[in-house]
C-alpha cells in the first residue's frame, strides 16, 4: 500500500505483503487493514491497493464492494436489577434500520434485553438496556453499536464497474476517503472486497474521525438534547419555591469547540399572561453572561461549561407548561453545529418511581418476593423518610386491565435503605392468583405528592380461559325421528394462558338422563393443560325422550384460576323431539371395511339394543370394541397415523452443533400416548439430543414440533447423509428421512491443498497403466475401463470447479466418487494382469517338470552298465538320427 495526496490528519498504511488465503487466486499487499489513520472533518486521505491475480488463468468480471460502519463500544457493570440508558451521536442520514446492537455478557445469569435506538439524524439517540431479569450481584456487560453508512458519500476510487486481470498480473487501484460534515467523531471500520465467480478476497478498512461533539445536558434531566430543534422540559416541585437548574454545554469528543454562544429569546418562563422570571448566571469559569446572552468561547475536548437558570415557582399555576427558547451556536460542532431549543417548565406534585424485583423474572403464587423501589421528586431530589403508610395501593392486572387487589397483609415489609430514596418492600402474592405476563401497580403518596408505578411481572401459575364448545360438537336441538341410531358427541376446550401446567376436572350434567342419556362411562373427566396450550374432553349422549329446554352444562373444578368475571362453566339449552322406534335396514353381505362388528340381521329391533350391541342371529349381542368406538351399533376402529408436515434441510460444519425443528401431527382418529423419537444415520462419533419435552399425548390433527440438537464430530465424513427420523409408540411406528449435509471445517478445507495434487497424480498413474496394458484387454473390459477413465476426468474437472467456487462440499463428494471409480478400475486391471501371469506360470511349470524327468533319466542311464550311455561316442549321432534333439527343440519352441 502506498500513500499520497494526503490532507487533514492521516498516516500511510503498512506496506507488508499478506499471505494468500486458501483457494484464493487473488491477493493484495495489505498486511492487516487498509488504514486511513486519523482524519479531521472535511479532510481527505488516499491509499493505493495492489490487486494480484496469482492464477495461471485470466480472471474476468471482478467487482469491488465497500462497506463502512460507525462503531461505539460501551462497558458497564450492572450491580442492580434495573434499566440503564446509553447515549451516542448519529451521523447524518442514519436510519433506525442502520443501527445494530450487540450485547456480550454471562448469559447463564439470565437475559438482558434492549430497546432498539431510534434515529433522528444528525443528532443523539438513546439505547435502553434492561437488566431486570438477571440473577446478579455484579455483571459486566459489553455493548457494541454499529451504524451502517452510505460508503459512496465517504469513499471514491478509480475502480470501474468490473475489471479483468490476466494471469500472473497486477493492477493498482486508488481509494480516497473524504470526511463529510454533520457526523460523529471516533472510530470507524469497514471492508473492501474484490470478487468474481471463482474468487473472493476481503480486507478491513479502519480510520478515526477527529472532531468535537456538541452536546447540551442538564443537572436535573438525565437525557441530553437529542436534535437541533427540540423541546426540553424541566420539572419543578410545587413546594420547593426557589430553583437553580444548570444547562451544561459539553464537548463529548476530541478537538476543540470554538465560538460557543447561548442566547435566550426571553429570560421568562411564560404561560399565557403569567411569567416566571429567570436569572442567568455563569455556572463555570470561562462563561460571560451579558443580558440574555452567555458567551463560552472555546471548550476543550471532553470538558464542559455551564450556565445556571434561577427561578421561583411559589404561587404559580401547577400542571401547566411555561416556555422560553434559546439558541446555541458554535463554529465547528458535530454532528449538530447549532441548536434551537424550546425550554419548558412544569410545576408538579407528582413523583418518579422506578421498581424492580429480585426473583429474576419468575414469580410464584404464595411466594414472597422482594421489590426494590426508587422514589424521587420530578426534579430528581430523592424522597426520604417514608414507611408502609405511604404505600397506599397495590393491585395486579392482566393485559385486559382486569384487576385483583392485594390485601394489605400481603405487604409484610417496607424499609428505607442506606441509599436516599431507595426502599425495599416484601410482597406475598396470593396463592390462588392467575399466571402469565401481568402488571403490578404500586401507588406511593407523601404529603401533596403521589404517583403510581406499573411494573411488568411474570407469574408462573395457570391462567385458564372460559371453557368453549368445539365446533361441530356443540349441543343442538335433536329431532329423534331423523337422528337415527347414532350418538351425539359434546366436546369442550380449555386454554391455559399461564406459565404453569394444571390439571382440572370437567363434569357434564344434563336436564335428566331419562331424556338425554350420558353414555360415556365417566361423567367427570380430568384435563391436563400444559402452559400456553389447551386440552379437550368429550362425552357421548343418547337422546331418549321428548324434552324442551333441556340444559346441558360442563362445569370445571379443581383450581381458582380465573380472573373475576370469567366463568368456569358453560351451558346450552336444547330441545329433544318425541322419539320413535327406529328399525334399520338389513345389512348387506358386504362387510364395512372400517368396522369390526359381526354380521347383523334385521330379525330383532336394533333400537332395543344397547349402544355396544348389534342384532346377531335375531338377538342383541355384545360387540367387542377394545381399540375403537361404537357408532350405529358398530365398532369403528381407531386410525393411528403420524404425518411429518415439514422436513428440514440441514447443513452443519464438522465439529459444530445445530438445532433443527421437525414438524409433525397426529393425522389419525385417536390420541397417541407414550411415544418417542429416534434418529438413525449419523456417523459413530456424532450424536443427537432431543431438546423438546415430549407431551404425554397428542390429539388428532394437533400440530407439534420437536427441537433436536445435532452434534457433528470433528472427523465426521464430509458429504450428504440420509438421516431417518423414527416415531415409535405402542400403536404405531413410522419414519421420515431428511438430508444432512456435513460441510468441511477450516482444517478439512485446508487439506484440499494436500490431497488434490496427490489425487491428480494417482489419476495420471491410473491412465498410464491403462494405456500400457490396453492391448491385452478384451472388448468388454476395454470399453468399461475407457468409460471409467473418461468419467474420472469429468469428475476431476467438476471437483476443481467446485473448489474454485468455494463449494467444498461438492468437492469432497466428487473426490469420493473419483476414488470409488479408481478402485473399481484398479481391480479390473489387477485381475487382467493376474490372469496373464497365471498362463505363463503354467507353461514354465510344465517345462521344468520335463527337464527334471529328462535329467533323472540321463542320470540313471549313465550309472547303469547296460545303459544307453547317450554321451558316449557314436550314441549322440544315433540320437540325432532318431530326431530326439530336434523334437525337444521343437517342443521347447512351442512351449515358448
Secondary structure, DSSP 8 states (H G I E B T S, - for coil): -EEES--SS------------TT--EEES-SS-EEEEEEETT-EEEEEEEEEE-SSS-EEEEEEEEEEEEEEEEEEEE-SS-EEEEEEEE-TT--GGGEEEEEES-GGGB--EEE-----SSEEEEEEEE-TTB--SSEEEEEEEEEE--GGGTEEES--S-EEE-TT-EEEEEEEEE--SS---EEEEEEEEEE-SS-EEEEEEEEEEE--BEEEEESS-SS---SSEEEEEEEEETTT-EEEEEEEEEE-SSS-EEEEEEEES-SEEEETTEEEE-EEEESSTT-EEETTEEEEEEE-TT-EEEEEEEEE-TT--SSSEEEEEEEEE-SS-BS-SEEEEEEEEEEE-BEEEEEEESSTTEE-TT-EEEEEEEEEETTS-B--S--GGGEEEEEEE-TT--EEE--GGGEEEEEE-SSTTEEEEEEE--TT---EEEEEEEEEEETTEEEEEEEEEEE-S--B---EE-TT-S---B-HHHHTT--EEEEEEEEB-SSS-EEEEEEEE-S-TTTEEE-SS-SEEEEEE-TT-EEEEEEEEEE-S-EEEEEEEEEEES---S-TT--SEEEEEEEE------------SS--TTB------SSS-GGGS-TTEEEETTEEEE---TTEEEETTEEEE----EEEEE---EEEETT-EEEEEEEEEE-SSS-EES-EEEEE---TT-EEEE-S---SEE-BT-EEEEEEEEE--TT--SEEEEEEEEEE-SS-EEEEEEEEEEE--HHHHHHHHHHHHHHHHHHHHHHHHHHHHGGGS-HHHHHHHHHHHHHHHHHHHHHHHHHHTT-HHHHHHHHHHHHHHHHHHHHHHHHHHHHHHHHHHHHHHHHHHHHHHHHHHHHHHHHSTTS--TTSTTHHHHHHHTTHHHHHHHHHHHH-
